[in-house]
């Protein structure tokens, strides 16, 4: 019996190409300011038009400054790229969410606002010029990150030429212990299966642990599928999915929603679906997890030593030793945000750790909401006051320090406790900067202590 991946692929297949690839119709195309300018130019040079402008939505996120979003931006490159996106969207008739535009109140990271607005829906094929498009699979969509030439193809034809994928089912079963979060789950999966373990696969996540997760937690899991080598990551739609989508602006309304739910149920993987591979993980064995190296698969549980067989290049760059521990590592910067962990539930959990405490004097700490809507909800809950009283900087919505294509960057050999998704050399702006990936709660704990610590010790104090 078929999986959701097979059902959605078949529903969107236009034809099989001579190359053996599938010409796949794209239901939703998301664009941002960094990977789209050349694509629009290529379409224009060929004399083509955007085929389905109503299926494309744009936002400004990667390069947008977070300290001030008043236009024009002080950063000339950011202003030029934003202006170019505005011009391209205006000419093509594409809806844009950007500071200073009519949709400014909905601006945010592309993988945050898509689900937030109800644009992301089960059974969709979704493409975006960003590798973390897999995030949208949390709602039962098949979502691909694509390159600039493929952005051109979707603009011009609403189709992509893609190779079919195998499907690996990853079941996480049991109850996560206090202080263990979705971020720890996906870091553990990547550690176990490897950064190339998912090459050629779509990852289907399930099991009792995933079933109990909120949509925002599932988004964290699916977001980092790409870090494990998978092209796609998804969770089958269920009652949690339907409740999340109901009433959102671009979701079906009224009777249309009822009909949509009936179809969404049908496209989910059959109970007896056949998979190309299956993996099972015990949730009770997962602990707060931190990366020690230069790719997301190089991680350890907070109580564990780094393996004696650890990669020498990564150890040297990061300043660790085989058999040593990440716990106790001094940090210089703490970053809470990104498309992985910049949603309201992430900020709420970090605020629970921070409340009534102070950031260590030597630490620069940033909280960057994933969208304007996340910021508004956080403000209504009083979260900015909690963070700023503790010594964090509260910023505007954007990608920020995740990839440092904006003024939020590491300097020199600074060590950053980060809730983002990649710890590659130079990822956060400095070629010598060092990134330790962890959950937002763990970042909050590290900011307070000035070093990497086990967040569970602080949670015990919260509950005391």
Steps between C-alpha positions, in 0.01 A plus 500: 500500500625854426666755724400865514806579294387265223142631511605865473763430235249311285238774539744767375686302231451653156705243310816292510781674312746320265762540775288287733419800714146604580359830383332602823244777536574732793194600700667777702814696418665713768771754414727734694745774418821297469440218250235668285655808328696302242201270442270793423768644272529171309123486451500859380793446260315215331192714455298267722236587758444351844260217424296486821569815706217411738695188605815695593545701821806702598659624820816675614690303763862403432663838463254718691659680799348415837618797708288744295268420211424860404531564128724574330730251677836636609662195339513596130507140374196409709311801368593426137400134525172586672422765240575250223259248651235770535541594134494139380189417703322815386569424133397134530197553724644300792398569859793622709548515876777752569579793732350812349272302265124453527561155648753621756306366799544147363873526428719230644712197425351319203470167685327667793243709314397225254336281766402803710288646218351165402679503164660166589245219483501118496542332164673798341822503304697802622822646363723783621853615426611400848619162624281505811179487299463150646354680805160513329481120506388531863150561362504205263641679195783385273733798506827545311783747524610605150774699330471828311466339155215288639338814646505626140336176381219524753438867424481424129314167502389417858682169453824332602694206358578277797624150573259282701612424854501194721316531832647427841261480795651629826295410807573675828311329780454572869505809718769766484648584838469855639757729338504297178342663195434450130842649423665225705297239313609612155864549606493143634350367175768675294772374732376141470433495125773741389501821300489297179272227629194649334643552152242379249229478766195676626475464879157419640490568875255323725460300820336592826746780581443678169125439521487696826709790371352837407529623141778736608700211646443297183628797299827488693535131419419539129710817469827317561424200277730663246784493757461122499533487122128446429336708228162494674372448854135471592244394759165355399210743551281431803260674737786720626562616143135575430457695825810705423377596152138574580423870463839602360481763229591295194360168620164383362202639688162356601380206292813522289706426811286196581552366147873574520535307827330198342756505218790566736409186693500294180848601385670397829714186493303179531546306828653218293706728273826355372820691573845466354647512850381532859674634809373506859628728777415486870406848621595416859865457396529854359652773716576868436731491200772740388722500191874498559618504138457664160196314372167427673577128528791567733312521829482345846257479784585762761624235745712317242866541408599559139589166341864394486455448125374856439608683185838669555429798273177581685663461840788731406272767355263495796771474765380171646683175567393140453357380829433857612161652575297781351344573839690785663605661169504878536277683252517857371167526316156345550254498209135399528317507166510364141256297291587204724421654837361853465133424567290605796528166684880520469505850647257407778715209614817711494322776694400245765870431556603866491230657716640666811863427405781691328717432198867453588687834468729386218221354280324682216150348483244547221137393463374530143133407436438301184228736379316821576208286620724307741623835628145628553394187688816512709436864587145417609644236732761735644798304368709797377500644854615168645786475254613862514493508881728196491744676265394364161453724197150473347518536122279527191401196294755340267757227451756700697802311630401166351694578183632855559396651166415806707675700774443224763836321481764334711837667533838328513494170687183567695305196617124516444232292669245496220149364446554506122563208265858509372839512667720506188823699501418865433124443512442777755714763330854451629727245329633410844175527694379184674138390521344261752149394396246427773137557598376853586471397865862383498607828336317691773673295768842556339437875478428516873794282604744642246582145401333186371297341779226240537169689485341237721678642805329835440165335436527334840537847654200628300285217637637527853 
